[in-house]
Amino acid sequence: MKGLFVLGSGGSGKTALCVAIAMRLIDRGAKVGYFKPVGSVAGTSQRQDRDGILMKELLGMAADVETIVPFHTSPSYLSKYTSPEETQARVKECFDEVTRGLDYLIVEGTTAPQTMMALRLDAPRLSRLLGLKPLLVSKGEFDYHLDNALLHLRYLESVGADVGGVIFNNVPKQNMDKCRGVYTPILEKEGYSVLGIIPKKAELVAPTVREVAEVLGGEVLEGEKHLDRPVEETVIGAMTPESALNYFHRSINKAVVVGGDRPMIALAALETSTSVLILTGGIYPDMRVLTRAAEQKVPVLLVPHDTFTTVEKLHFVTRKIQASDSKAISQAREHLEEYCDLAKIEALLET
């Protein structure tokens, strides 16, 4: 089977890249499928992997989501799955069903190549089992991301995986030149090919209020119709009322996390570019806050957690493309075609 095994850490944008590659192949008349041997539903209310749901709908796949994503990782995955032989057999069975009648298959890996190694479902073994070369997607945001990329690349090679290359994705504008002039030469000196350096775009990386609410839980008190607003930054409302307005003006499209018993801070946030007001501690707000939020069309989310726990949970919120999100899909396609070496990617797809 022709295709690629796409790996990348959380927030690297590997799913968007999978979408872009798949849609490009479809436009050329190819029959394309998607497979994610190990998915994740941790930290959300979903019972099925959202990437599997997206790609099934987008590619018009006949297989059910449980076949497209047969296993799910979690901190206690060994309490659910115990036999390496059975899990590998199930992966192969699902792979054979998904690939029936296809020209290409895009396989998406987990956020770390060693995930579920105890069951032999780690990326190098799966890459060899499925016969597809790994393509690593790295964020390229700062130097530690390069270190992580090198660690993952060397690990993949050490256990016999034939690495296809690296794409730096979601790179901040100020780090683009460093990716080209510093990171790329280091990787190439080590023998790894860099196939693209893609800049960060809010349309593809900023999660929506809906995705924030899904991870945090709680109750939407106001703004049910405005849950698709983007959240580009998180700000904690821990300042004095006197300095709040000036502080909040520094950020746009933000989530403001503040105690429900601090109405003046909440009202100040609503006078600036705020995408969602997150009230912590389960404390119902002053009605003035809800009235102003309704006027500004800003969702208000009431959560039972304290501020620290809420902010920690927000670290697990990521942007997920929807099949109906034609703008994000188009943006992903444009990024692939403008910033990546298409000839080399296409060559990998054929090997």
N, C-alpha and C positions, 0 to 999 in steps of 0.2 A: 504493500500500500504506500502510495506517495503522500507526503505531508511533512509536518513539523511537530516537534514537542516543545511547546513554549513554556519557559520557566520564568519566575520573577517574584521578588519580594512583595509584600503587601503595599499597595499604593504605587506600584511601578507602572501600572497601566497595561498589564499583559493581556487582560481580556479585551480592551479596546484594540490592541494590536491584532489579536485573534480575529476580531470582527472585521478589521480592515483587510487583512489578508484573505479571509474567506469571501468577502464581498467582491474583492478584485478578481478572484478566481471565478466566481459566479458570473460576473460581467463578461468573462471570456468564454462562457458557455460550459464551464465545468460543473460536475456534480460534487458538491462539497459537504462534508459532515464535520461534526464536532464531538469530542470525547474528553471527559474529565474523570479519570479513574478515581481520584480522591478529591472530594469537594468539602465544603464546610457550611454549616448552618449555625455555628456557635455565635452567641451574642445577638441573634435576631429571632423574630417570631416565625420565621419561615421554616417549613418542614422539608423543603427541597432547596437544593443549591440554586441560587439566583442566576448564576452564569449558565447553568444547564437549561433553565427555563428560557432565558434570553435566546440562546443559540438554537434551541429546538424550534422556537417560533420564527426567528429570523431566517433560518435556513430551511424551514419547512420539513423538518425531520420526522419520520414516521415513528421512530423508537420513542418509548416513554422516557421521562426524566430519570427514573430509577435505573434504566439501562445506560443512558448517557452519562450519568454520575452514579456508579454503583456503590461507592463507599464514601463515608464522611469521617473526617478526622475530628478529634476533640482531645482535651487533656487526659481523658480516661478511655481512649478508644479500645484498649485491650480488654476492657470489661464487656465489649460488644463483639469484637472479632478476635479470634484466638489462633486460627490455623493458617499459616503462610501458604500451604498447598491449596487450601480451599479458596483463599482470597485471590491468589494468582490465577487459578482456574476460572474464577468468576470474572476477573478482568478480561481474560482472553475470550471467554464466552460472549461478554458484552461487546468487546471490540469487534468480534466477527459479525455480530448482529448489526452494529452501528455502521460498519463499513460496507455492508452488502450493497452493491450497485454504485458505489462511489468512485470518483476519480481521485479525490484528495481527502485527507483527514487532518484537521487541526486538533492537536491534543494539548490541553492546558494542564500544567502541573500545579503543585501546591506552592505556598509562599517560601518554602525552604526545601532544598533537594533531599534532605535526610528524613523528612516527615514520613512516619509510619514504616521506618526501616525494620522495626521488629517483625513486621508482617511481610517484608520483602516488597513493599509497595513504594519504596523510595524512588526518586526520579531516575537514577542511573539504571536500576533494574527494570523499571517500566520502559525506559527508552530502548533498552536491548530487547525486552520482551515484545514490544510493539514494532520494533525495527525502524524507529524514527529518530533523526538527529535532534539533540537539544539546542534550542536557541534561547540564550539568557537575556532577560530584560532587566536592566538596572536603572534606578532612579537618577543616579548621577548628580545628586543635589550637593553633596560634599564629599570630602576625601574618604570618610568611612564607608561610603557606598562603593567606592572603588575597591577598598579592602574586602568588603563582603563579596563583591563580584569575583575577585581573584580567589577567595576562599572557596566559593561555590564552583568555579571553573576547575580549580585544581582537584577538588573532591570528585567532580564528575569524571575527570580524566583518570584519576587514580584507581577508579573501579571500572574502567574500561569503556566509558561513554565517549562517543566521537562527537565532540562539541562543534556545532555549526557556526557559532558566532555570538556576538553581543550587540544589543541595541540599548543605548542610553535613552531613557524616556522620561517625560515629565521633568525635564531639566529647567531650573530657573534661568531666566534670561541672563543674569549676572554670572552664571556658571557655564554657559555655552562654550565660550572660548577656552575655558580650562578643560572641558571635556575633549575639545578638538586638539589643543596644544599640549596637554599634560597626560590626561587619562588614556587617550587613544594610543599614543606612542608607547606607554608602559605596557598596555595590553598586547600591542602588536609585537613588542620585543619578547613578550612571553609566548608568542605564537598564536594569539587569539585575534580573530578578525572582527573589527568593529563595523557593523553593517548600517548604522544610523545613529544620529543624535537628534532627538525630537524635543522641541521646547515645550515647556509647561503651559497649558491653556486651561483657564478656569472652567470652561464648558465641559472638559473631560475629567477634571480631577475634583472639582468642588461638589461635595455631596448635597443632596437636597434636604430640606427640612423633614420631609417624609422619612428619609433614611436615618436622620438623627432621631426622630421619634420612635422609629422601629427598634433601634438599639437601646435607647434609654427607657422605653416603656412609658408609663405615666399616662396622663390624661391631657388631651388637647382641649383647652378651655376656650380658645378663640382661634379663628383663622383656618378652619378645615379646608376651605377652598383655595388656600394659598400655600399648601405644603410642598409645592414644587419649586419654591424659591431656593436659589443656591446659597450654600454656607461656605464662605471662603476663609473665615477666621473665627476663632473663639476668644472671647474677652470675658474676664471675670469682673463682676461689678463689686469690687471690694474697696473702692475709693470713697471719699466723702462726697456728699451731694453737691458741694460747691465746685469740685473739680471734675465731676462726672461728665458734664456736657462736652467740655474741651477734650477730655480723654476719649470719649466715644467717637468724636469727629475724626479721629485718626484712622479709623478702620471702616471698610465698606462691606456690605453683604455679610455681616457677622452674626454669630450666635452670642447672645449675652447671657451669662450664667449668673444669677443673683438670687438671694433669698427672697421668698415670698413676702417677708415682713419688711422689705426695703422699697416701698412704693416710689419714693422720690428718685432713687437710682433707676428703677424700671422705667419711670416716665421720661427721664433724661435719655435713656437708650432709645426710646421710641421717637425721639426728635431727631435721630440720626439714621444713617443707613444700616438698619437692623433687619436681618432676615427672620430671626426667631428669638423670642424671649423665653429662656428656660428658668423656671422658678423652682428652687430647691427646697428640701425639707418638708415637702407636702403641705406647705402653708399657703392657704388660699389668698389671693391678692386683693388689694383694695379695688373696688369696682371702677375707680378712675383709670386704673391700669388697663382693664379689659375694654373699657369704652374707648380709650385712646388707641389701643391696639387694633380694634375694629376699624377705627377711622383711618389708620395707617396701613391696614391690610397686612398686619404682622401676626403670625401665629404665636400663641402663648401655650407653652407646654409646662404642666405641673408634674414634677417628679418627686418620688419619696426619698431619694438619696440626698446626702449632704453635698456640699459644693465640691469637695475633693473627689468623692466617689463619682460624681457626675462628670467631672472633667476627665478622670481616668477612663471612664466608659467612652467618652467622645473620641479617644485615641483609636478606637476600633471601628469608627464610622468611615466608610469608604464610598466613593462614587460608583454606582452601578448603572451601566447603560441599559435603557429599556428598548425593546424592539420597536416601539413607537417613536423613539427619540431620533427622528431623521436628522436633526441638526448635529447631534453628537456623532452619529454614524458617519455622516458626511465629513465632519471635522477629522475623525480618525482616518478616513480614507485619504484626505488631503495631506495629512501629516506623513502617512506611509509613503505616498508618492513624491512628496517634496523633500523629505529629509532622510530617506533611506535608500540604500543601494538595491534597487529592485532586481537588477540582473543577478546579483549574488543570492538574494532571497529566493528568487525563482529557481536558481540552480539547486539550492538546498531542498526545495520542494520536490525536485525530480530525483533526488538521490535516495 
